[in-house]
């Protein structure tokens, strides 16, 4: 995606691949046939990424056939065997084919327990996922960004849009920055009703029911932190998703891209409860893209919409985003650190506010330290989204891995759980 010029709206549709085009791609076929062409086209982007991130070579061991990808005299090169200091990743031929076609990422395979790796740090895998995107899709990892409004003036990244603001300005902001803060879009009294609906619905969820996520707090209590298919428990929430204001939001976001809401017969919306002092599980997801697990080229960009049921901000937890990270594939492991070349931005909200981010914008949920909060998440996708995503593709495996992440990984203990403020 290129930076949009003054007065110009660009598409958020970054899909370049179809599941129907998936094939069994072997190691020899990829490195002898596909890789040279990719290296000619996108090699400079990968070289910049490896140099900036000081990335160790990536050694792919596919059933004993080992190839190392890295820099040799500053050039992107493939060499046989394990290069000195390489990150060693063991893959089955099937998983290599998936990885080589941008279906499942190294992050996905690691979280899913499908990866035996000699990586010293999980960060190694995040770095190579970014470099691999640069190779396969031509998505730059490093570079300088500017943010401009429709007139070419510097964009105010702290701006919040109301329902009465010019929708074209909000639309441009989303494409330029990768996120939006929409203030006062929903009725505060409705949010109070929804908060009551959450409390009433909680007893209907149980661990392992396939419709909820659970986390443990410092006192040993198991808390339900994600209530899926929540519209089935809350008529007010269903009214929001089918109301005129929601259609106004869809039109505001889509611009030249036809968007549709999530279908109501599935997990149309999730209610998230953010407890204090989480020690185990996933309540406040750290830095990530929604395409971290793969399929960027098959599904991006969806728009994810957060509905603030209660206030969010310093002490209550909040969403943070990295403006421009939908334009540069900076690894999630770098976000929010001193090494980041794109800064993080908090989005404090009041009840009834909305946040919007593109599926390849880096974001995180900061844990609350003073009081719990409630937020709901849903979104919009391309009108032809389902026609381009066939069942039986690796998307099914990714959904399973994502849903099982509450059992296979855990967020770092919150500041309260570790004795912080």
N, C-alpha and C positions, 0 to 999 in steps of 0.2 A: 504494500500500500504506500503510495507516495503522499507527501505533504500536499494538502489541498491549497490551491492558490486563492487569492482574494475573490470572493463571490462565487466560488466553485464548490459544489458538493460532490464528493467521490463515493464510490460504492464501498460498503463494508463487506461485500462478498469476496472472500479470499479462496474459495474452493477452486482447486485446479485438477482434482482427481475424482474418479467415480469408482465405486466398489465393483461395478461391472468390468472395470479394466484390470482388476487384480489378477495376478498370475503367480504361478510357482516360480520364484526367482532364486536361482542358485548362486553360490558364491562366485564361481568362475564366470557365470553369465553377467553378474552385476559388476565385478571388478574389471573384467576384460571388455565388456560392452557398454554398460551404462555409466560407470564411474568416470572414464576419460572425458565423455561429453559433459557431464556435470562439473568436473574439475575445470574444464575450459571455460564454462559459462559462469560458475559461481565460486571458483577456487579462491579468488582474491578475498571474497567475503569470509570464507572459512579461515584463510591465513590470518586475516585481521583479528578474527575471534580468538584463534589459538594463541596468537602473540599477546593480545591484550589480557587474556585470562591465564596465561602461562600454563596452558593445558598440556598434560602429559599425553603421549600417544595413546590411541585406542586400539587395543589388540582384540580382534573378534575371533574367537575359537569356535568354529562351527564343525562339530563332530570331528575334531582333530585337524581340520584345515584352518590354519591360523594366518590372518592378514592383519598387519598393523597400519593404521592410518595416522598420519601426523606430518610434521614439518621436517624436511631434509633440506638444509641450506636455504631455509625460508620459504620453500615451495611445498604445497600439499602433495603428499606422495603416499603410495601404498607399497609396503614391503612385506615379503613373506616372513613368517615367524613372529616372535614376540620382540618388539623393539625395547631398547633399554628404558626402564622406568615406566613401562606402559601400564595403563589400566586394562586388566585382562577380564574379558566378558565371555562367558560360555553360553552359546546359543544352540538350540536345535536347528536343523535346516528350516523347519516351519517358522520358528521365531525369527530367524535371520531374514527370511522372505518378508515377514510382516514388518520388521524394523526397517528394511531397505525400501519399503514402499510407504513409509510414514503412517502405518496403521498403529502399531504399539510402540511406545517410546521406551527407552531404558528405565525411566522413572516408573512407568507402568509395570514393566517386567519385574523390577525390584520390589515394588509394593505388593505385587501379586505373588511373590515368592517363586517366580519362574526363572530367576537369574542367579547363577552362581558366579560371583564376581570377585576379583582380587582388588577391587577399588579400595583404597585406604579410607576414602571419605565418600559419603553419598554425594557430596558436591561435585566429585569427578563426573558422575553420571549426568548431573544437571548441566554441566559445562558442555559435555558432548551431545546432549540432546539439542542444545542451542546451536552448536556447530553443525550438527547433522541437518537441522532445519535450514540452515544457511546453504548447505550443500544441495539438498534435495529441492528446496523451494525458492532459493534466492532471497531469503529473508535476512537482511543485515542484522548483525549482533551488536556492533559498535558503530558509533558515528555521532554527529552533532545534529540536534533537532532544534527547530524553531516552532513556536506556536503562534499563529496569527488568526485574527478574526476575519470576518467576511470582507472587511475593507483593507486588510493587510496590516492593521495595527497589532501590537502585541496582545495576545489573548490573556484575559484575566482568568487564571486557572482556579481562582477561589469563587468564581461567580456561581450563584444558584439561580435557577430559572423557575418562574412561577407559571401557572397555567395561562396567564394573560400575556406572557412574553411571546415574541415572534418565534414561531416554531422552526423557521429556517435557521435562526441563530442557534437554537438549541441543537438542531440537527448538525449544523456545521461544527459546533463545539464537540459533539460526540465523535465525529470522524477525525477531528484534529487532535483531541486529547485522549480519546479512548474511554471516556467516562462522562457522566453527568450527575449533578446534584439538583434535584427538582424539589423545590420548597413549597409546602402547603398544598400538595396535589390531592390529598385525601382527607376526609373529615376526621377530626380528632375524636369525636364521640364514637364514630365507627371503630376507631382503633381501640378505644376502651372496651367496647363490646367484644372485639376480637380477642383482646387479652383475656377476658372472662371465658371466651370459648376455648382458649388454649388450656386454661386451668380445668375446665370441665371435660375436655377431651383426653387429658393426660392418662387417666385410669384405663382408657380403652387401648392403650399401647403397652406392649410388653417386650422385654429383650428377646431377640430372635424372631420377631413376628414378620420380618421382611419389610416393614413399613416405618421403622424408627431406628435412630441411633442413640446410643447410651454412653455416658461418661461417668467417671468416679470422682467425687470431690474429696477434699482433704480429710473429712470426717468419716470417709468410707461409704457414703451414701451413693447409690446408683441413681443417676438422674437421666431422664429422657431429654435429649437435647435436640432431636430432629424429629418432627412429626410430619410424615409424608402423607400425601393425598388429603391435606388438611381441609380443603374446600368441602369435603364430605362431612366434616364436623362443624362447619361454621357457615350458616346461611349468609351472614354479613360478608364474609370473605368471597363467597360465590357471587354475591351481588357486586362486589368490587370488580371481579374478573369479567363480568358480563355487562357492566355499566357504560354509560357514555364517556365518563372520564377516562376509562381504560382504553376505549377506542381512540380518544383524543391522543393518548400516550402513544398508541401504535402508529398513528399517522405522523406524530411528531418525530418519532424515531426512524421511520422507514425512509423518508426522502424518496430517492429513486429506487430503493430496494423494497420489493413487496414483502411484508412481514406478516406472520400469523402467530397468535398466541399458542401456548401449549394446549393440546387437546384435553378437555375436561374429563375424559374417561380414564385417564391415567394419573400419574403424579403431577398434576397441574401446578401445584404449589406446595411448598414446605414451610412449616412454622418452626423456627429455631429459638430455643430457650438458651440463654447464655448465662450459666451459673457462675458463682464466684468459686475460686480456689479449686479448679480442675487439676487433678493429678494424673489421670489416665483416661485415654480415649481421645476423641476428636470433637470438641465443641467449637473452638476458635481455630479455624484452619490457617496455618501460617502461609507465607508467600507462595503463590502458585498462579498459574493460568488455568482456565477451565479446560484447555487442550493440553495440559501437562502430560496426560496419559497417552496422548496420540491423536491421530485423525485430524490434525489441524487442517490439512489440505482437503479433507473430505467434508468438514463440517463448519469451519469458521467463516463468518463470525455470527454467532448468536448474540443476542442482547440479553443480559441477565439483569433483572429488576429486583431490587431490595425494597421492601415496604417496612418502614420504621413503625412498628406497633407501639413501641415506647421510645423515649428519647435515647439517643446514643451520643457519645462524646467522651471526653477525658473522664475517666473513672467509671463510666458505664459500658465501656467497650465501644468500638466503632470500626467501620470499614476504612482501610487505607488503600490507596491506589498508587500506581507509578504512571504518571502521565506520559504518553508517548510510547509505552511498552508494547502497544499493538503495532508499532512501526519499527521498533528495534527489539530483537529477540534476546534481550539481556536475561541471563539465567536467573531463575527464582532464588538460587542460593546466594546471589549477589545483592538482591533487592534489600534495601534498608540498611546496608552496611557501608562502611567508609569507602569501600572499593566501587560502589555503584556509580555509574555515570548518568543515571536518570534518578532524580530525587523522588522520595515518597511523599504523599500528600494525604493527611487525614481528612475524613468527610464527616464531621459532626452533624447530627440530624435531630430534628424534633419529630414527635409522633405525627404521622401523616405525610412526612417527607418521603421521597423516593431517591434511591441511588440506581444508576444504570452503569454497567460496564460491559465492554465487548469481551467475548470469550477468550481472546488472546491478550487481554490487558492484565498485567500483574496486579494482584490484590491480596489482601490478608484481612482477617478479623482480629482486631486487638482484644485481648481478654478484659473483662470488667474487673475493677478493683474495689469499687464502692457499692455498686448496686447491680442487680441483674437487669438484662434487657431482653426484649422479644423482637424478632425481625422475621419477616417472611420473604421467601425467594421464589420467583417464577421468571418468565421471560418470553421473548419472541424469537422466532427463527424464520429463515427464508420460506416463502410460500411453497416452494418445491422441495423443501428439506427432506421429507419422507421419501419422495420419489428418487432422491439421489443417495439414499442410505438403505441398502438392502439388508434384510435379516439374514443371519448366517455369516455376515462379515465379522471382522475382528471387533466390531462395535459391541457385539454381545459379550465378548470376553472382557472388554473394557468396562462395561456396565457392571459385570460381576465383581471385577477387581475394585471398582470405585465403591460399590455397596459393602464390600467386605473390608474396606480400609479401616473401619472402626475396630476391627479385630486384629489387623495385621500391623498397624502403626499407631502412634500416639503423639499428640502435641506435647511440647515441653510443658512442665508444670507451670501454672500461672504464677504471677508475682506473689499473690496472696498465699498460694499453697507452699511457696518456698520461703515465706516469712517476709515478703516485700510489703510495700504500702498497699 
